[in-house]
Amino acid sequence: MKVHDRHSGRRRGGWLLVALACGLIGCEPMGYTARNAYRKNIRTVAVPIWTRGKDIYRREVEIRLTEAIAKRVELDTPYKITNRQKADTLLTGTIDKIEQATTSFNPDTGVPREIAVTFHVSFQWEDLRSGAILVKKEDFPVSAVYLPTAPFNEDFFLGSEDLMERLARRIVETMEADWGTF
């Protein structure tokens, strides 16, 4: 048996009115927007291979990170990756420091269970047309954890894959336009 609430029709009508008004005038005064979060005047980005700091001895981390950033730009933004001669902007960076720390041990064997790895990077996003610096970050840290023991047996290479993706995502997030530049 269905119980009918005499006010349910009014509630549905009220929400419909709010949704319609929001669609017509927009909800931006409430802090929401359907606008693109990226700058409209930029279409292309050049991402040359990043560099390693003088004390970084891990092979090819800069190449792997550059590839992850380029893929993330293509996936998450309206920008296209191109070479420097054709690009509107240039994203350059350096891996300044890589830190590793054991976060937990197996109490029976003393072997590390989890190892945290942190990359500290510095990067700059420059508009090649005007010379303006759009984003500049120094000592930008991102961390991840990997599991070196069974059943995962991850080494630094495998363990840092998640970190590369996290770092690329965080860097691309900084490419979003400031709220005032929509």
WODAHU-V178836 format. One record per run of one state. SS is the DSSP state (hx for helix, st for strand, lp for the rest). FROM is the first residue (numbers start at 1). TO is the last residue. If there is no record, write none. Layout:
[[SS/FROM/TO] [SS/FROM/TO]]
//
This chain:
[[lp/1/7] [hx/8/25] [lp/26/27] [hx/28/30] [lp/31/43] [st/44/46] [lp/47/50] [st/51/52] [lp/53/60] [hx/61/76] [lp/77/79] [st/80/81] [lp/82/88] [st/89/105] [lp/106/111] [st/112/127] [lp/128/132] [st/133/146] [lp/147/155] [hx/156/173] [lp/174/178] [hx/179/181] [lp/182/182]]
//
